[in-house]
């Protein structure tokens, strides 16, 4: 019986395991700060002035001022290389009138919360599909360190989804159990159908991580709740670290970037379901 050839990665398994361990440590260090910000949310004062949709339709960037949040490798601001090449269709109003019942009535900050939860749910589902494909042998011989990273990132996305849903619960709104269908149907599903190896899967995961990070950065500039800003600012660097590690996996060295892009950020008009 012919053995499957294990794909050679630009990074060693030992290095990848080390980066994944650092990622897990940084994530857990951010949890107390995230819980504190969640407790401070004022879910009563929510207004919708359309600022979030207007912001993500522009091309402006905000300075990467999140260096002190403690969620970067080696204490440096590792911004995923190529982050400015996230989904170009982010500015389209697709799904404006196709929101799910659980997200349709939300406005202002809570609409942003629902969007964030849907993106985190999508990340959990996408990583799960990748893990299943790897375990089933559909991606060739996958290095165990890749699966370990995928499971770690998935767990962190699950934590973030739970955090955003806690905000909705506190506001007596239904939790978002669905995913961002606009991204899933237009990008993830078609791309995943073409994935045949670890490299293809890493590229897809990187695109999703870049999109989530850009969306969080855009949200920081428009949410009215100071606790909302703090929550997004605590989670965004973790998404950036996911992207940084994926760049290492792809042989693309992630370098610090003074301006983290909001290009590719998702609008609250995305369909959620």
N, C-alpha and C positions, 0 to 999 in steps of 0.2 A: 504494500500500500504506500503510495507516494505521499511524503510529508509535505504539508503546506509550508511555503517559504515565508518566514517572518519578515515583514517590511522593515527596512532599515530606516531609522529616524535620525534627524539631524541632532538629536539630543539623546543622551544615554538614559537608560531606565533608572539608574541611580540618581541622575540629576533630576529627572522628572519626578521621581518619588520624593526627593528633597524639596522641590518647589511645591508639590502638592501638600506636603506636611506643613510648610510655611504658610500656604494658603489657608489650611484648616486652622492653624493657630491664630492667624490674623482675623479670620471670620469669628472665631469664638471670643476674641478680645473685643470685637465690635458689638457683640450682643448686648452687654450691659448698657452701652450708650444708646443702642437702638431701642431697648425696652424703656429706657428713661424718656426718650423722645416720644414714644408711643403713648406713654402715660400723660404727656403734656398736651396732646392734641386737643384743640377746641373744635369739636365737630358741629357746634351750633352755628358758628359764623362762617357760612359757606355761600359765596356768591359766584356767579358765572358771568365773566365779562369777555369771554372768548380769547383771553390773552394767551392761553396755552396753545390753542390751535394756530393763532397768528405767529407765535414765536417759532414753532417747529416748521412753519412754512417758509421761514427765512433761512438765510445761510450764515447768520451771525454765530460767532463762537464766544464762549465765556472763559476767562482765565482759569487755568487749573489750580484753584485755590484750596483744593482738598488735600494738600500734602500732609496735613497734620492729623488725618483721621485714622491713621494706623492700619490701613488695609493695603499696603503696597509691599512688594518683595524688597527685602533689604533696606526698608525705610525710604526707598526712592520712589518717585512718581513714575511708575511704569505704564505709560499710555500705549495701548495696543497699536502697533504700526498698521497703517492702512485703515484706521478708523474712519477716515473721511470718505471711504468708499462704501459706506453702508447703503442700505436700500434707497435707490433713487426715487422710488414711487412714494416716499414718505409724505410728500407735500400734496398728494392727490386726495380729494375729499371722498374717496370710496368708502361706502358703509355709513355715510352720514345719517341716512334714514333707515339703517338696518341694524341698529343696536339691539342687543338682547334685552328681554324684559327686565333682567336684574340690573342692567346698566343704563337703561334708557332714561330713567328719571333722575339720575345723578347729575349734578352740576358742580362747577367750580373745583375746589380741592378734591372733593369726593369723586368726581369724574376722573381726575388724575390718579387717585388711589385705585380705582377700578381698572384703569388702563395698566397701571404697574402690576397689579395682581394678575391680570390676564397674560402679561408678558412673562412673568415668573412661572405661571402655570405652563405656558408654552415651552419654556426652557426645560422644566421638569419632564414634560412629555417627550421633547426632542431627545434629551439625553437618554431617557428610558428606551426609546426606539434604537438609539445608537448602541446602547449596552446589549440589548436583545440581539441586534444584528451581529455584533461582535461575538457574543456567546454562541450564536447559531452557526458561526463560521462563514457568514456572508461577506465578511470584509477581509478574508484571508487570515493568516496567523497574526493575531493582534497581541502586541506586547502587554503583559499584565498591568504595567504601569499606566497605560492608556485607560484601561477600565477603571483602575483605582482613581485616577483623576476625574473621569466622567462621573463616577458615583459620588465623589466628594463635591464636585460642582453642583450636581443635581440636588444633593442634600441641602446645600446652601441656598439654592433657588427655592427649595421647598420652605425653608425657614423664612425667606423674604416674602413669599406669598402669604404665609401665615401671619406675618406682621401686618401687611396691608389689609388683610381680611379682618384683623383685630380692630383696625380703625373703623371699618365699615360696620362691624358688630356694635362697637361703642356708639356709633351714630344711628343704631337701630335700622341698618340697611342690610339687605341680603349679602352674604358672602359671594365673591366671584369664584365660581368653581370651573368656569370655562376658560378658554384660551383666546388670544387675539387671533380671530379667524382671518382677518385681512392679511396678516403676515403669514399665517399657516397656509392658507390656500394659495396665496400669490407667490410665496418664496419657499417656505420650508418643504411642503409636500413635493413640488416639482424638483427641487434640488436634491431632496433625500432619495428620490427615485433614481437619480443618477449616481449615487454614492456607491462605490465598489471597494473602497479601501480606507485605511486610516486617514490618509491625507485628505481625501474628499470629505470625510466626516469632520475632520478638524477645521476645514475651511468653512463648512456649514455652521458649525458651532461658533466659530469666530464671528461670522456675520451676525448671528443672533446676539452674541454678547456685546458686540459693538452697538447694535441697535438699542439694546436695553440700557447700556451706559449713556448713550446719547439722549435717550428719553429722560433718564434721571437728571442729567445735567440741564436739559431744557426745563424740567419741572422745578428745579431749584430756583430758577429765575422768575417763576410766575405764581407759585403757590403762596397763599396769603398767610397760612399758619406758620409761625416760626418753628413749631415742632415738626411741621411737614417738611420744611427746608432741612432740618436736622436729620429727619428720618432718611430722606433721599440722599443727603450728603454722607450718611453712614453706609448706605448700601452701594452707592455708585462706585466707590473705589474697589469694592469686592468684585463687581462685574468687570472693572478694568483689569484686575489681577487675573481673572479667568482668561481674558483676552490676551494678556501678556504671556501667560503660560502656553496658550494655543499658538501664539506666534513663535515661541521657542520650538514647539513641536513641528512647526512648518518651516523652520530654518530661517525665520524672519526675526531678526533681533529687535525687540521692542525698546525704543529709546525714549527718554523723557521728552515731553512736548509741552511747551509753555501754554499752548492754547488747545484744550481738549475740545473737539468739534461737537456740535449738536446736529451735524448733518446726519440724516437717517433717523432722527427722533420721530416717534410715532405720535400722531394727533389723537385727541380724545374721541374723534369721529370714527376711529377704527371699530369694526364689528367685533363684538365680544359674545362668545357663546360656547 
